[in-house]
Structures are given as structure tokens and as C-alpha cells.
Amino acid sequence: MATYSFSRSSKTVPFVQTQYRSIQTSLPAPGTEKTLQDLDFYESRSMHGQLPIIWDRAENFSVFDGAGNRWIDFTSTIFVANVGHSNPNVIAAIKNTLDNSIFSCYAYANKIRAEYLKRLIDFAGEPFEKAFLLSAGTEATDAALKLMRMYGQSKKKRRRGIICIEGNWHGRTLGAQMMSGNLKQREWIGYQDNDIHHIPFPYAWSLNENNPEEFLNDALNKLLAKGIDLKADICGFMLETFQGWGAIFYPKEFVKAIESICRKNDILLAFDEMQSGFGRTGHIFGFQHYDVTPDLICCGKGMGGGIPLSGILGRAEIMDLPDTGNMSSTHSANPLVCAAGLAVIEEIENKNLVSEATRKGEILFSALNKLRKNHSNHILDISGRGLIAAILFCHPKTGKADNVFASKVAELCMQKGLLVVHTGRESIKIGPPLTISDEALLEGVDVINEAIFELATQC
């Protein structure tokens, strides 16, 4: 697959001045290259490769650099700022915690922790009864792996197998990466856990003439042919709520069939809700699109409004499987993150951001579908729901995935005052704060349209 690197050399670009965008310097802005060179020297390169912008501040759905340029943000820093960047009520909650001279207390009890956990469980609704808070999403998915296997142990299963989906992504720690579907990124481990199994994702182009249930059964029959018995050898099913790189949702029948299999064979059903939770898709959690009831959900990103907060929620009988002290984290549930998390829930509810994501999603996808018609030679598909979307690009002559064109679209959008998620694949993703105005949302799509048109004329 061809690769594309963003230029760090400052170049003259057309100036932009609208209500929501302002590009008044060459880009990358003067001084950007020096800062990036310092990061090259002192920081692991694994953190690099994004669009060459030095963020100075971010407010609501706007990002600013130190030179005064302003971008509409269609990234939410990878779906973190659901309630808007630098949300005033989140800031006030954090300041109040600092004014009380406490922002860390390890596993010792504090009132804000109790208040937040009660609010979180009420917010999530049934069947969730307890939560375990952490700092990063990968910790939460790793904790889910542990809980599913402890459940299998409690049920005296012969093996403690977990079924995952090819192409899904669950994080970068050992257990999370083993459950993820990217083989190349698992090479460093040196071995594969023989009790973690991957079955194909039901892409529309993979189903052929099979219906989703048949597609699932074909995959599970292959496991059975290897001597794996669902009831005796499988204790968990882990699903990323949608395929992350392309915001591609499963057919509902596929997920409902998985739920049925889990119930028949005493298998826990877990969802990785990192990108889809806290209103992003037009539901509180993305699994609700499938009309199923999971046993566990793993949350993060939008959960803390920019503060490192993640967690796993489930039924009490599952969450209480670890003994006292058997599952903890140094910074877990500290007063600072709990205050921020509480403010996030209050903002989502007080501003009706779940229903707003649905309403604005209709505006977004109406505009994106028109975009697809305008550029049918370059756009293979539009996917997503609510305020998460992806545009999948293809080469106009071969019809094959075109990751280079996608990267060029992301770069040109940046030069025009719009930030989109650069995936490194044939897609760009769109996920603005749920607080974005209708006008800014449509202006952002217009920018994408301009960028595709200009690049298409160069092909």
C-alpha cells in the first residue's frame, strides 16, 4: 500500500476568513517545523505522523494555533470532546476540585467518586449495576478480557476463549492488542493466544449472497471444525461497536445472532464503546443501535471531556468477580477525573446532546450523500451514524481503495481551515463535538467538497 507523508515545509496557501475559519499565514505556520523537529528528537516516533499543526488552544468546535489560525474541528481529538473543547462546566468542576486541595487519593474513598459512580450507572441504565474506573481505553478493554476469563473460570469452562472480530481495534496493551484484528501490529508479541479467536467482519462486500446470520454461522463452524466447543471453550465475545477505521456498523441481524449464541452458551457479550459512547452515534451508547443487551461495556474518550478517564460497566455478579484489591489502578477514580466525568454527563443531559447528535447527524449525512453523488468516481462509500462518519475513497480508474487520495484530502482540508481524522487508510473520518453549530457542520462538508474537487482535477 502506498504511503503519504504530510509536508512540514511552510507554503503559501489561499487565505480564508469566514465566521468559523481563519487561515492568515502560510501553512504549516511559521515555527511549526522547529517544534516538530524537537518532538522528533525527544519523543517516540509512534506519536507522530498527524497533520502538521501545533495546537495552541481549543474551544467548543474550534482549534487555534499560536499564529491565530482557526480550524473547524471534525475530530474532537479522536472523539474525546463530545461536549466541546474546554467545556466551561467541565473546567469549573476541575477548578472546584483543585480549590478543595485534592485531585488524587489512590483507592481511598472520596465523596465525588461515590457521586459520580452512582450518576454513571443511572446514566447507563439497565443492566449495568457497577463500574470500574481507569485512565485509558486500552486499560478498560484489558479489564474486560480479565473479567470474561474470570467468568469462564467461575463457570468451570474447559478453556477461556474469547471471540473477536477481524479489523476491530481494542488498544495497545498486551491483552487489548491480542483481541485487536491487526496482525501486523501484533507481531511484536511473538506469539498468539490460542484461546483468542478472530472471525471475519461482515462488510457488505464480504457477505456476497449470504445473509448476516449465515455469514456468522460459517465463521463459527470453522471454529467448531478446529475442536472448539462454544459452551465449553468460549467465555466471551468482544465487539468494537463499529469498525473503527471506517465507522462501519454491523448488520443488526449479525449482532443479534451473536447475542443469541451468547445466551445459549453462557458466554459474556462485551462492547468496546470507546468511539461510540456518550452520545456520539445518537444513542447514549452505540450498542443500542442493535437492540441487544450486553453484559459489559468498555468506555473512554468522550467519557472525560478531555480528562483521562475510562471505565468498564457491567452487572454486579461480573464486576465483583475479582477479590478486593485484585483489580485496581493508581489513578483510578481520582477526584479530578470523577468531577470531570460528572460534568460531562450533566452537559450531555442538560443540552440534550444525544438527541442533538441524531438531529445533526441527519444534516451531516444528507450533505455527505450529496457529496458522494458529486464525486462518485472517487467516493466508494459513506458510512456512520449520528455524528460519526467516514468517507471511503477509491481510485477512479481501478475502483481500488485509495489511501493516498484520502491523505491528500485531509491535508488540503487542513490548509482550508478544517481538521478531519486522518486514518492512514482509504478513509477520512468525521466526528465533530456534539455541540457544533449546524452552520459550521455544513461549512465543514463544503470544505471537503472543495478539497475533493481540486484534487480530482489534478488526477
N, C-alpha and C positions, 0 to 999 in steps of 0.2 A: 504494500500500500504506500503510495506517495505521501510524503510529509511536507509540511509548510511551516516556515518559521516567520514570525512577525518581525518586521524591520524595527530596529531601535534607533536608526538614524533619523533625525528630525527632518521632515519635509514639509514644504508649503502645501496647505490644504485650503479649500474654499472656506472662508469664514461663515459662521452660522449664528443667527440671532433670532430665536423665537421665544415664546413665553416659557418654554421648558428646556430649551437647549441653548448653549452658548459656546462656540468654538472661536477663540480670538487669537490663537497662537499657531505656530507650526506644530505638527504632531509627529512623534511624541513631543511633548512640551519641553522647552529648554531645561536641562538639568536632569531629565528622566534617565538618560543613558548612564550618567555617573552613578546615580542611586542603584540602578540595576547591576552595574559592574561591581559595586560594593557587595550587593547581595550574592552575586556570582562567586565572589571570593570567600565570603564568610558563611554562607548558608548552603545547606544541602541542595543540590540541583533538583531534587524531587519536588521542591516547592515552586519551581519556575515554569515558564512556558505560557503564561497568560498574556493577555493584551498589555502592551507597554504603557501603562498608566500608573502614576504614583497618586494613590488616593490621599486626599488631604482631609476631607470631611464628607459626610453623607447625611442627608436629611430627607425623611419621607421617601420619595421615589427618585431623588436627585443625588448624583455623585459629583463632587468637585475636586479638581486638583489644585495645587498651590499656585498655579498661574491664572486661576479664575475661570477655567473652562468648566462647563457644566454638561452632564450627560443625563438623559433619561435612563433609569436603571431597570433593565429587563432581566436582571439576575438575582436580585435580593441577596447578594453574596451566596449564591447557590441555595436559594430558597430558605434563607435564615430570617430575613427581615420581613416576615409576613405582616407584622403590624407597623411597618415602616421603619426606615433607618432612624436611629436616635429618637425613638418614640418618647415624647415628653413624660408620659406617665411611667414608662419603664425607667427612665432616667431618675424621676422623682423617687421611685421605690428604691433604687440603688443608693441614692444620696441619703435617704432616710435610714437605710441600714448602716451606712458608713457613719452617719451622725450618732448612731447608737453604739458606735465603737465595737462592732462585731461583724466580721464577714467570714470567719472560719471557726469551726468548733469540732472538726472531725466527726465522730459518731455520737457525740454528746447531744442530748436533746435541746431543741430550741423551739420557741412558740411558732415562729414563722414557718418552720418546717412542717409542723403539725397542721397549721392552717393551709399551707399550700397543698399538701398531700390530700387532705380532705376535699379541697376545691378541685384538684386534678381528677380525682376519682368521680366526683359529681359531674364534672365536665365531660369525662369519657363515657359515663353511663354504663349500663349493664353490658357484659357480665363482669366488668372489671371491678375488683374489690380492693386490691393492694398494688402498690408500685414500689420500685426500687430505682432510686435516682443516681445518675452518673454524670460524667462530664462530656463524653463524646459518643457519637452514634455507634462507632465500632465496639465500644465497651458494652453497649446495650445489646447488640446482636450476639456478641460473645456470651453475655449473660443468658440470653435466650437459649443458646446452644447448651449451656450448662444445665439450665432448668429442664429442657426437653430430655436430656440424658438422665438427669436425676429422676425425672418422672418415669422413664423407662426402667430405671433401676428399682424404683418403688413398686412397679408392676411386675418385676421379675421377668422382664423380657430377655430373650436369649441373646440378642445383640442390641446395640443402642444406635440404630441407624437413623440418619436424617436425610430426607429427600429435599433437594433444592432444584432450582431452575437454571438451565444454561443461559448465560448472558446477564443474569441478575448480579447485583453488586451489594455487598453487605459490610464492607470496611476493610481495614488493613492490618488488624491484629491476626494472630495465627488462626484462631477458630473462625473468625469472620471471613478471612481470605479463603480458607478451605471451603466454606459454604458458597463463596462467590464463583461465578461461572467463567472467569477469565483464566484460562490455563496458563498462558504465558506469565501472568503476574503471580502465579502460584509456584513457578519453577524454583524460586529461592528456598522453598520449604524443603525440597529434596525428597519428599515422599507425599503420597496422598492417603488420607484417612480412608480405609476401605469401607468404613461404615457411613461415609458421606457420599450420597449418590446424586447425580445430576441428570435430569430429564429435559428434553427439548422445550423451548418456549413456543407457544402456539401462534407464531406470526401468521398473518393472513396468507402470506405467500408460501408458508410451510404446510398449511393444512391440506392443500390440494383438494381432493374431493371428500376428505374425512370431515366429520363433524368434530367439534372440540372434545366431546366425551370419548370418541373413538381414538382421537389423537393421544389423549391421556392414557387410555387403556393399552394402546400399542406400546407406549413408553414403559408402563408398569409391568406389562407382560415380559418385556426384555429383562427387567429385574428379577421377575419370578423365574425366568429361564436360567438365571445365574444362581438359583437356590435361595433367593431372598424372599422370605415369607413376610407379608405386610404386618400381620398380627404379632408374630414372634420376634421380628427383627427390626421393625421401624418404630421409633418413638416420637418423631417429629417431622413436620412438613414446614419448610421455611419459604415464604414468598415475599419478594420485593413487590410492593403493591402495584407498581407498573415497571416495565423495563426502562431503567433509568436513562440510558443514553438517548432514547427516542421518545420518552413519555408515552410508551405504547402499553395500553391496558390489555389485559387478558379478555377473551370472550367470557361473559358471565357464566355460561354453562360449564366451562373448564374449571373455574374456581368452585362452583357449587358441587361439581363432581368430586373435587378434591375434599371438600368438607364432608361429603357423604362417606367417602373412603376413610377419612379420619375417624368419624363417629363409629363406623362399623368395626374398626380395628384398634380402637383405643390409642389413637395417635393424636398428639397435640398439633393444632394448627396455629402457626405464628406468622405475623405480617411484619415486614420491615417498612415502617411508615416514615422514614427519615425525610424524604422529599414530599410525601403526600399528606402528612399530618397537619393539624392545626389550621384547617380551613382552606388549604391550598387548592383542593380539587372541587370545592363547592359542597363538600361534606366536612364534618369535624375531622374524620379520618377517611382515608381513601378506600379502605376495605368495604365501607358502607355502599359503594357502587355495586358490589357483588351480591348483596343480600345474604351475607354469611355472618356467622358469629365465631370469631377467632378465640383461641384460648390465651394467646399472648400477643401483644403488640409492642414493637420497639420504636421509640420516638427520639427525636433530636431536632437539629436545625431550627425550625420555626418555634420550637418549644420555649426557647430562652430569649427571643428577641435580640440576639446578638451576643448574649452571655452564654458561656459554655455550659449547657445543661442538656442532659439526655435522660432517658429512663425506659424501663420496661414495666408494662402493666399487665395484670392477669388476675385470674381467680385466686382466692386466698390459699386454697389447697395446693396450688402450684407454687405460688410466690413464697410460701412458708416451708418448702422442701429443704432449703439449706438451713443448717443449725445456726444458732446465734453466733455471729462473727464469721460465718463461713462464706459470706458474700458481702464485701464492703469495698469502699474506695475512699482514699484520703480526703478528696474534696467533695465527696458525695453529699448532696442535700445541705450544703452550707447556707447560712442565712442570706448571703448575697444573691446566689442563683435562685433560691426559693422566692425571694422578693421579686426578682425579675420575672420568674415564671408565673407568679400570681398576677402581676401587672399585665402580662401577655394575655392570659385568659380573660381578664376583665376587659381589655381592649377589644378582643375578638367578640365578646358578648355585647358590650356596650355599643360598638359600632356596627354590629350585625355583619361582621366580615365574612362569615360563612355564606350567607345569602348574597352578599356583595360579590363574592368570588364567582358564584353561579351567574349572577346578572352580568358582571363584567366579562365573564367567560363567553357568554353569548355574543357580546360585542366583539371580543377578540377573535373568536372562531369565524364569525361572519366575515370579518375583514381578511382573515388568513385564507379562507376559502376563495375569496375574490382574488387574492394574491396568487393562489395556486392556478387559477384559470389564466391569469395574466402571464404566468411563467411556466406553463405546463411542460415545456421541454426540459426545464431544469429542476422542477419540484416533483419528486416521486410521491410524497405523501405529506399530509398534515395530521398530527396526532396529539392527543392530550385531552384534558377536561378541566373545566374551571379556569384557574389562572396558572396552569402549567401546560405548555405546548411545545412541540418540536416541529421543525421543518426539515424534511429529509430530502437531500439533493441528489440528483443523478446527472450523469453526463448526457448531453443532448443527442449524441450520435450513438453511443453504445447502450445507454439506459442503465449503466452500472453505477454503483454508489460513488459519489464524487466528494471525498473529504477535503480535497484542496480547494474546490469551489466554496465549500461551506466555511473554511477558514478565511478565505478572501472576503466573503460576505461579512463575517464577524469583524474583520479588520476595517473594512470600508464603513460599516455602521459606526464603529468607534470614531472614525475620522469625521463622521457627520453628526456626532453627538448622541449616540445610542449605544448602550452596552448590552450585548446578548451573551448567552453562555456558549463558550467555545468548547465543544466536546472532544475535538481531535478526530472525530469520525465524520460521517457524511451528514451530520445534523448540526443545527444550532438549536438551542433551547431558549424558551421564553418563560420567565417566571417573575414578573414584577411584584413589588409589595402589594398586598391586597388593598392597600389604601390609595393606590394610584388613581388619578382622575380619569374619567372617560376620555377627555380630550388628549391627555398625554399618552394614553394607551393607543389611541388611533394614530396619533402623530408618530409613535414608535413604529407601528406597522408601515406607515407611509415611508419612513426612512429605510426599512428593509426592502420595500418595493423599489425605491430609488437605487439602492445598492445592487440588487439583483439585476435591474435593468442596465445599469452602467457596466457591470461585469459581463453580462450576457452579450453586449455589443462588442466586447473585446475578444470573444471566443471565435 
